[in-house]
Amino acid sequence: MTDLLYHDPALVQFYDLENGWAPDTTFCFDLAVPHSSVLDLGCGTGLLAAKLAAAKSCDVVGADPAAAMLAVARHREGGSKATWIEADARSLRLDRRFDLILLTGHAFQVFLTREDRAAALTTIAHHLKPQGRFIFDSRNPDIEEWREWVPELSRRDIDHPALGRVHAWNDVRYDPAMAVATYETFYEAAASGQRFHAASQIAFPPKSELESLLAAAGLRAERWMGDWYGSPWHDGAKELIPLGTLLHQG
């Protein structure tokens, strides 16, 4: 299904208000500093890619399937210094390779099937230089974070520059057979009562599957982190974050 949360400008206007600069963007920005070329798959509104392009002489390409997100990316500070491509990470094929490939913000979880996840990892392998590195993140399914995405636990208020105070909340259904959560996002302007709504789906693949898919794509994790502060992965970690390179670098 088309996820309006990313494809509808009326909903995209809330994205940066809820997903600003965070530990993942800090980690990836620092990781990118020594590199001369970066591919940001699932770049969204381009917060990280634009800042990278503006802050250093780095060739930055941001790719995302949502035109509404890229429209924001192109017009933010530093956006004119990056290259933006409307494309799906499963099928993107550029005639070039990169020093670093990022797929963060849990964008990897939008790939709902094993086949989709394999395709995205194949794209990463296809675009990595022999000594290049990749990083992505996925929530640890053992933590069952989706249980927090219910109205009574997810209610929050957002200050919108045009709408004023906005009430936001989520609701969720989880399919254990598919390991897919369907969650709904609601925004309601306090002053006008205007409401915005989107339904989204994300998958929760286990670490064992990710390890298998990485190897099949010709990739290897040099280290697994359990958070964006660099802590080693352990059974109770909230995140699955492989940082790695090509399996064969020759």
C-alpha positions as CSV (number, residue, x, y, z in Angstrom):
1,M,0.0,0.0,0.0
2,T,1.1,3.6,-0.5
3,D,2.1,5.0,2.9
4,L,0.5,8.5,3.1
5,L,2.8,9.3,6.0
6,Y,5.6,9.7,3.5
7,H,3.8,10.3,0.2
8,D,1.2,12.9,1.2
9,P,2.5,16.4,1.7
10,A,-0.2,17.1,4.3
11,L,1.3,14.4,6.5
12,V,4.9,14.9,5.5
13,Q,4.7,18.4,7.1
14,F,4.8,16.6,10.5
15,Y,7.8,14.4,9.7
16,D,10.6,16.7,10.7
17,L,8.7,17.8,13.8
18,E,8.7,14.2,15.1
19,N,12.0,13.0,13.5
20,G,14.6,15.7,14.0
21,W,18.4,15.3,14.5
22,A,18.9,12.3,16.8
23,P,21.6,9.8,17.9
24,D,21.4,7.9,14.6
25,T,22.0,11.0,12.5
26,T,24.9,12.1,14.8
27,F,26.5,8.7,14.5
28,C,26.1,8.5,10.7
29,F,27.3,12.1,10.2
30,D,30.5,11.3,12.1
31,L,30.9,8.0,10.3
32,A,30.7,9.8,6.9
33,V,33.3,12.5,7.7
34,P,36.3,10.5,6.3
35,H,34.5,9.5,3.1
36,S,34.2,11.3,-0.2
37,S,31.0,9.7,-1.5
38,V,27.8,8.8,0.4
39,L,24.6,7.1,-0.7
40,D,21.7,7.7,1.7
41,L,19.0,5.1,0.8
42,G,15.6,6.1,2.2
43,C,16.9,9.6,2.8
44,G,13.4,10.9,3.6
45,T,13.3,14.7,4.0
46,G,17.1,14.8,3.6
47,L,18.1,16.1,7.0
48,L,21.3,14.0,7.2
49,A,22.2,14.1,3.5
50,A,21.7,17.8,3.1
51,K,23.8,18.5,6.2
52,L,26.6,16.2,4.9
53,A,26.6,17.9,1.5
54,A,26.7,21.4,3.1
55,A,29.3,20.7,5.8
56,K,32.0,19.0,3.8
57,S,33.2,18.5,0.2
58,C,31.4,15.2,0.1
59,D,29.5,13.8,-2.9
60,V,26.1,13.0,-1.4
61,V,23.3,11.2,-3.2
62,G,19.9,10.8,-1.4
63,A,17.4,8.3,-2.7
64,D,13.8,7.9,-1.6
65,P,10.6,6.6,-3.3
66,A,8.5,9.4,-1.9
67,A,8.4,12.6,-4.0
68,A,6.8,14.6,-1.1
69,M,9.8,13.8,1.1
70,L,12.3,14.7,-1.6
71,A,10.5,18.0,-2.2
72,V,11.4,19.0,1.4
73,A,14.9,17.7,1.0
74,R,15.6,19.8,-2.1
75,H,14.5,23.0,-0.3
76,R,16.3,22.6,3.0
77,E,19.6,24.3,3.7
78,G,22.3,22.3,1.9
79,G,19.8,20.6,-0.3
80,S,21.1,22.2,-3.5
81,K,24.5,20.6,-2.9
82,A,23.2,17.0,-2.9
83,T,21.8,14.9,-5.7
84,W,18.3,13.6,-5.1
85,I,16.8,10.6,-6.8
86,E,13.2,9.3,-6.6
87,A,13.8,5.6,-6.4
88,D,13.1,2.4,-4.4
89,A,16.0,0.9,-2.5
90,R,15.0,-2.6,-3.8
91,S,15.5,-1.7,-7.5
92,L,17.8,1.4,-7.6
93,R,20.8,0.8,-10.0
94,L,23.3,3.6,-10.5
95,D,26.3,3.4,-12.6
96,R,28.7,4.1,-9.8
97,R,29.8,3.0,-6.3
98,F,30.1,4.7,-3.0
99,D,32.4,4.8,0.0
100,L,29.5,4.7,2.5
101,I,25.9,3.6,2.2
102,L,23.3,4.5,4.8
103,L,19.8,3.1,5.3
104,T,18.7,4.5,8.7
105,G,15.6,5.8,10.5
106,H,14.4,2.2,10.5
107,A,13.7,2.5,6.8
108,F,14.9,-1.1,6.4
109,Q,11.7,-2.2,8.2
110,V,9.4,-1.0,5.4
111,F,10.6,-4.1,3.4
112,L,7.9,-6.5,4.5
113,T,9.1,-9.7,3.0
114,R,12.3,-11.6,3.1
115,E,12.5,-11.2,-0.7
116,D,12.2,-7.4,-0.4
117,R,14.9,-7.3,2.3
118,A,17.2,-9.4,0.1
119,A,16.6,-7.0,-2.8
120,A,17.5,-3.9,-0.7
121,L,20.7,-5.6,0.6
122,T,21.6,-6.5,-3.0
123,T,21.3,-2.9,-3.9
124,I,23.7,-2.0,-1.1
125,A,26.2,-4.6,-2.3
126,H,25.9,-3.4,-5.9
127,H,26.8,0.2,-5.0
128,L,29.6,-0.4,-2.5
129,K,33.2,0.3,-3.4
130,P,35.6,-2.6,-2.6
131,Q,36.6,-1.0,0.7
132,G,33.2,0.7,1.2
133,R,31.1,0.4,4.3
134,F,27.4,0.2,5.0
135,I,25.1,0.7,8.0
136,F,21.4,0.2,8.6
137,D,19.1,-0.3,11.5
138,S,16.1,-2.5,12.4
139,R,14.2,-2.8,15.7
140,N,14.9,-6.0,17.7
141,P,11.7,-8.0,17.5
142,D,12.3,-9.6,20.9
143,I,11.7,-6.2,22.6
144,E,8.2,-6.0,21.0
145,E,8.3,-2.2,20.7
146,W,5.0,-2.2,18.8
147,R,3.2,-2.8,22.1
148,E,4.0,0.8,23.0
149,W,2.2,2.1,19.8
150,V,-1.3,2.2,21.3
151,P,-3.3,5.4,22.1
152,E,-2.8,5.3,25.9
153,L,1.0,5.0,25.6
154,S,1.7,7.1,22.5
155,R,-0.2,10.3,23.1
156,R,1.9,13.4,22.6
157,D,1.6,17.1,21.7
158,I,3.5,18.7,18.8
159,D,4.0,22.5,18.2
160,H,3.3,23.1,14.5
161,P,4.5,26.4,13.0
162,A,1.2,27.0,11.2
163,L,-1.4,24.8,13.0
164,G,-0.2,25.5,16.5
165,R,-0.6,22.8,19.1
166,V,-1.3,19.4,17.5
167,H,-2.4,16.3,19.4
168,A,-0.8,13.1,18.1
169,W,-1.2,9.4,18.9
170,N,-0.8,5.9,17.4
171,D,-2.7,2.6,17.3
172,V,-1.4,-0.7,16.1
173,R,-2.1,-4.3,15.1
174,Y,0.6,-6.9,15.0
175,D,0.6,-10.1,12.8
176,P,2.9,-12.6,14.4
177,A,2.8,-14.9,11.4
178,M,4.2,-12.2,9.1
179,A,6.1,-10.4,11.9
180,V,4.5,-7.2,10.5
181,A,3.0,-4.3,12.5
182,T,0.3,-2.2,10.9
183,Y,0.3,1.1,12.9
184,E,-1.9,4.1,12.4
185,T,-0.7,7.7,13.0
186,F,-3.2,10.4,14.0
187,Y,-2.6,14.2,14.1
188,E,-5.4,16.6,15.3
189,A,-5.0,20.4,15.4
190,A,-6.1,21.6,18.8
191,A,-7.5,24.9,17.6
192,S,-9.4,23.8,14.5
193,G,-10.0,20.1,15.1
194,Q,-8.5,19.3,11.6
195,R,-7.4,15.7,11.6
196,F,-4.8,13.9,9.5
197,H,-4.4,10.1,9.4
198,A,-2.1,7.5,7.9
199,A,-1.7,3.7,8.1
200,S,1.8,2.2,7.8
201,Q,3.4,-1.2,7.9
202,I,6.8,-2.3,9.1
203,A,8.4,-5.7,9.6
204,F,10.4,-7.0,12.5
205,P,12.9,-9.6,11.1
206,P,15.1,-11.4,13.6
207,K,18.9,-11.0,13.7
208,S,19.4,-14.6,12.4
209,E,17.5,-13.7,9.2
210,L,19.5,-10.5,8.8
211,E,22.8,-12.4,9.1
212,S,21.6,-14.9,6.5
213,L,20.5,-12.2,4.1
214,L,23.7,-10.2,4.5
215,A,25.8,-13.3,3.5
216,A,23.5,-14.1,0.6
217,A,23.9,-10.5,-0.7
218,G,27.7,-10.7,-0.5
219,L,27.9,-8.5,2.6
220,R,29.3,-9.0,6.1
221,A,28.9,-7.2,9.4
222,E,32.2,-6.1,11.0
223,R,30.3,-5.3,14.1
224,W,26.7,-5.4,15.4
225,M,25.6,-2.5,17.6
226,G,22.6,-2.5,20.0
227,D,22.1,1.3,19.9
228,W,23.3,4.4,18.2
229,Y,25.8,5.2,20.9
230,G,28.0,2.3,19.6
231,S,27.2,-0.2,22.4
232,P,27.8,-3.9,21.3
233,W,24.6,-5.8,20.5
234,H,23.2,-8.1,23.2
235,D,20.0,-10.1,23.6
236,G,18.2,-7.2,25.3
237,A,19.3,-4.5,22.9
238,K,16.5,-2.4,21.3
239,E,18.3,-2.1,17.9
240,L,19.9,-4.4,15.4
241,I,22.6,-2.2,13.7
242,P,25.1,-4.0,11.4
243,L,28.1,-1.9,10.3
244,G,30.0,-3.7,7.6
245,T,31.5,-4.0,4.2
246,L,31.5,-6.4,1.2
247,L,32.1,-10.0,2.0
248,H,34.9,-10.2,-0.6
249,Q,36.7,-6.9,-1.0
250,G,39.0,-7.8,-3.9
